[in-house]
Amino acid sequence: RIRQGLFLVLRDFQGLTQIIIPQDEAHSHVKKLLSSAPVESVVQVTGIVSLRPPGQENPKMPTGDIEVRVETAEVLNSCKKLPFEIKDFVKKSEALRMQYRYLDLRSFQLQYNLRLRSQIVMKMREYLCHLHGFVDVETPTLFKRTPGGAKEFLVPSREPGKFYSLPQSPQQFKQLLMVGGLDRYFQVARCYRDEGSRPDRQPEFTQIDVEMSFVDQSGIQRLIEGLLQYCWPEEKGPITTPFPSMTYEEALADYGTDKPDTRFGMEIMDISDFAQSLGIPFMRNALGYPHGTVKAICIPQGMRYLKNKDIESLKEAARSQFNQEIVDIVCKPDGSLKSLLTRFLGQEQQSELIQVLKMQADDVVLLAAGEHKRVCSTLGSLRLESANLLEAAGLVLRDPTAFHFLWVVDFPLFLPKEENPAELESAHHPFTAPHPSDMDLLYSDPTKVRSQHYDLVLNGNEIGGGSIRIHNAELQRFVLEKVLKEDSEVLSHLLDALAFGAPPHGGIALGLDRLISLIVGAPSIRDVIAFPKSFRGRDVMGSAPDYVTPEELEPYHIQVSWPVAEAEAKKN
């Protein structure tokens, strides 16, 4: 850009440099050339680098002490009128950014994000390959459907009725590599899931995929802690290892989720024992059922920062999303309580309730009674939403510069299917090994079996997940056929491989896009991917997916019979 007709600011991959446009007659052609060049044109200059005059330095620019006095200049390519300004503070619609992604990439923030991503991946390769003897192996992209898990993209083949699937992860291949003796594998892996797009999801994404033979859960955890320490950007401050750990049951009971944000308090409190003594009808009814509980969260300074409509919106969210009723309790400045519960409680009981809930003046408590998992999930969701409301009102709860890592372990091995609770599905995937202490339960009561699965959580976001795998063919067949009721023929190649002397093994995959987005503070993983898909999973810039002609489909033995074909025919 040009300032005052005297200065030209050039941008390259290293930043900004101030150019002095010559004003003398001898360089008039240079002045005319530079002054008429449209903004964002590609310009090459040759000149003398000199210190800026005293008092004219710009401490905000890395090159703020120098300037270049131009001798010759050339416009290598001029830029036509831009659809938006290339400035980080200029607001642009998501659709426009996606359509002109190559222009959006010129912004300082995206340049920083992508360059930092490259540096982090390079450090990860160094750590795994050079320091720990891992082998970087590329696995196939065209494979076959995997039972369970996310929905996969299908790719037609020239064999009638036969399709490839794009892998949602290299899971089977990395286990087969362990059977093949490549005992330390890693890959920067492209993965695919046909489940639409969300702020933290893309139909195609990248994982740092790791698998090791002769390893246990703590061995994988120490390796990943060391990996993150080694590649962590210096400017983000050091991270401390080992990371804290909690069980799935503890996470659900205290935070209402399997990915707790531990940067702030407001943990869920279990007051079931105290509630039993109060004799309040709805609490007594809830506690009479199996897994019945009474729990609460305390919102600090809630009366000062939240309006009545905020409290009502939280209660409505609990009703609409979880079918759970919430009772609010307010501690007024004089220490007395305001709540529907007070009509059931004497003064002494109210004082005891304040102590049990650890309430102070202006605090607001949200209380729920019912089935344990539903109550915990409801309060976990309200805890996060309350934090959003408090921060919107000016109370800082979550330090944006803090990075709180957490391992969550001892997940259930199986969960009831949502559509048919009488049937079971894998909580992680069907290759996860049962907890050694629960092996007997696998044959008598599989719903109570814990798994050797572990998740890595950062600031309330799951950034990695892995497990120790089943390495015994008969055990794997039992899980597939008897517990999950899956056709094991689909995985006959893996079952065969496990029967040929598979070593004990385990691994993990880190979501690279999500990890980088959290490090740089991006609101979406789309801001750390060079060419992401839109919210609906489309490539807006290249208009993909797109229609193909019947002639192009013919070799794949496919016909489009949906009304779209007729609509396209009419259009043409």
Salt bridges, closest charged atoms under 4 A:
ASP24 OD2 - HIS27 ND1 2.92
GLU40 OE2 - ARG11 NH1 2.87
GLU40 OE1 - ARG106 NH1 2.78
GLU67 OE2 - ARG69 NH2 3.29
GLU85 OE1 - LYS87 NZ 3.24
GLU94 OE1 - ARG97 NH1 3.93
GLU94 OE2 - ARG526 NE 2.68
ASP104 OD2 - ARG97 NE 2.72
ASP104 OD2 - ARG101 NH1 3.14
ASP136 OD2 - ARG125 NH1 2.50
GLU159 OE1 - LYS162 NZ 3.35
GLU195 OE2 - ARG201 NH1 2.67
ASP200 OD1 - ARG198 NE 3.97
GLU204 OE1 - ARG190 NH2 3.31
GLU204 OE2 - LYS533 NZ 2.42
ASP209 OD1 - LYS174 NZ 2.82
GLU211 OE1 - LYS174 NZ 3.58
GLU211 OE1 - ARG469 NH2 2.83
GLU225 OE1 - ARG222 NE 2.86
ASP261 OD2 - ARG263 NH2 2.73
ASP270 OD2 - LYS295 NZ 3.93
GLU312 OE2 - LYS315 NZ 3.59
GLU316 OE1 - ARG319 NH2 3.29
GLU325 OE1 - ARG319 NH1 3.24
ASP328 OD1 - LYS315 NZ 2.80
ASP362 OD2 - ARG304 NH2 3.67
GLU391 OE1 - ARG398 NH2 2.87
ASP410 OD1 - HIS435 NE2 3.98
ASP410 OD2 - ARG450 NH1 3.65
GLU423 OE1 - LYS417 NZ 3.28
ASP438 OD2 - ARG450 NE 2.89
ASP445 OD2 - LYS448 NZ 3.54
ASP455 OD1 - HIS453 NE2 3.04
GLU481 OE2 - ARG477 NH1 3.71
ASP513 OD1 - ARG117 NH1 2.77
ASP527 OD1 - ARG97 NH2 3.00
GLU568 OE2 - LYS571 NZ 2.96
